[in-house]
Amino acid sequence: MSTQQSALSTEEITQRVRAIWIDILGPGSDRPGATFFELNGQSIAAVQIAAAVEEQIGIILDIGDLFEDPDVETLTSVVLAKSGDSAS
């Protein structure tokens, strides 16, 4: 929902993306630089991450973004770029 999206600061979005990443990919997923596939990310995890980002942040994330094998910082940058249309 765009009202939720616009109400979130960059810091809040960053924290939520990181929490979603760790929750879905499990122990060790907070290791700096660890990528989606290095953490054994599979299609179900990609769908779960995209759904959680949409539900909690209000940003529609293409699961293809996860199949480009990002680390959490790169994924956060993607989400922040998508939020840039209505929130800076």
Kinemage of the C-alpha trace (Angstrom):
@kinemage 1
@onewidth
@group {chain A} dominant
@subgroup {mainchain}
@vectorlist {calphas} color= white
{ca met a 1} P 0.000 0.000 0.000
{ca ser a 2} L 1.496 3.328 -0.986
{ca thr a 3} L 0.573 5.078 2.284
{ca gln a 4} L 2.633 2.515 4.198
{ca gln a 5} L 5.437 2.817 1.670
{ca ser a 6} L 5.585 6.595 1.841
{ca ala a 7} L 5.509 6.490 5.649
{ca leu a 8} L 8.720 4.455 5.853
{ca ser a 9} L 12.131 6.074 6.061
{ca thr a 10} L 15.184 4.734 4.238
{ca glu a 11} L 16.440 3.355 7.560
{ca glu a 12} L 13.137 1.579 8.254
{ca ile a 13} L 13.090 0.038 4.779
{ca thr a 14} L 16.709 -1.101 5.206
{ca gln a 15} L 15.921 -2.710 8.568
{ca arg a 16} L 12.818 -4.458 7.252
{ca val a 17} L 14.557 -5.851 4.165
{ca arg a 18} L 17.386 -7.179 6.351
{ca ala a 19} L 14.899 -8.749 8.808
{ca ile a 20} L 12.953 -10.405 5.960
{ca trp a 21} L 16.196 -11.720 4.403
{ca ile a 22} L 17.390 -13.235 7.705
{ca asp a 23} L 13.965 -14.626 8.622
{ca ile a 24} L 13.531 -16.441 5.310
{ca leu a 25} L 17.109 -17.481 4.515
{ca gly a 26} L 17.895 -18.523 8.080
{ca pro a 27} L 21.028 -18.820 10.204
{ca gly a 28} L 24.163 -17.319 8.707
{ca ser a 29} L 22.245 -15.154 6.247
{ca asp a 30} L 23.425 -12.026 8.052
{ca arg a 31} L 27.013 -12.747 6.921
{ca pro a 32} L 28.269 -9.695 4.972
{ca gly a 33} L 28.398 -10.257 1.222
{ca ala a 34} L 26.589 -13.619 1.295
{ca thr a 35} L 24.436 -13.852 -1.814
{ca phe a 36} L 21.011 -15.365 -2.316
{ca phe a 37} L 22.361 -18.531 -3.941
{ca glu a 38} L 25.289 -18.855 -1.514
{ca leu a 39} L 22.645 -19.002 1.210
{ca asn a 40} L 20.849 -21.796 -0.669
{ca gly a 41} L 18.097 -19.478 -1.828
{ca gln a 42} L 15.584 -21.239 -4.058
{ca ser a 43} L 12.443 -20.212 -5.890
{ca ile a 44} L 10.199 -20.653 -2.837
{ca ala a 45} L 12.480 -18.364 -0.800
{ca ala a 46} L 12.422 -15.804 -3.624
{ca val a 47} L 8.613 -15.841 -3.625
{ca gln a 48} L 8.518 -15.560 0.175
{ca ile a 49} L 10.937 -12.614 0.202
{ca ala a 50} L 9.039 -10.807 -2.574
{ca ala a 51} L 5.705 -11.376 -0.786
{ca ala a 52} L 7.081 -10.173 2.551
{ca val a 53} L 8.596 -7.051 0.975
{ca glu a 54} L 5.252 -6.244 -0.645
{ca glu a 55} L 3.304 -6.914 2.563
{ca gln a 56} L 5.624 -5.125 4.987
{ca ile a 57} L 7.044 -2.342 2.835
{ca gly a 58} L 4.501 -1.903 0.064
{ca ile a 59} L 7.023 -2.403 -2.756
{ca ile a 60} L 6.390 -4.931 -5.503
{ca leu a 61} L 9.636 -6.829 -5.939
{ca asp a 62} L 10.197 -8.918 -9.040
{ca ile a 63} L 11.481 -12.361 -8.009
{ca gly a 64} L 13.839 -12.068 -10.974
{ca asp a 65} L 15.712 -9.503 -8.881
{ca leu a 66} L 16.574 -12.322 -6.474
{ca phe a 67} L 17.683 -14.641 -9.258
{ca glu a 68} L 20.370 -12.073 -10.127
{ca asp a 69} L 21.990 -13.415 -6.906
{ca pro a 70} L 22.141 -10.245 -4.779
{ca asp a 71} L 23.469 -9.942 -1.283
{ca val a 72} L 21.213 -8.222 1.268
{ca glu a 73} L 22.786 -4.805 0.627
{ca thr a 74} L 22.159 -5.072 -3.117
{ca leu a 75} L 18.579 -6.222 -2.551
{ca thr a 76} L 18.038 -3.312 -0.174
{ca ser a 77} L 19.295 -0.929 -2.881
{ca val a 78} L 16.798 -2.426 -5.350
{ca val a 79} L 13.927 -1.975 -2.887
{ca leu a 80} L 15.021 1.594 -2.075
{ca ala a 81} L 15.242 2.436 -5.784
{ca lys a 82} L 11.711 1.120 -6.305
{ca ser a 83} L 10.503 3.184 -3.337
{ca gly a 84} L 12.107 6.320 -4.806
{ca asp a 85} L 9.061 7.043 -6.945
{ca ser a 86} L 7.068 8.152 -3.917
{ca ala a 87} L 9.529 8.374 -1.016
{ca ser a 88} L 13.084 9.615 -0.889
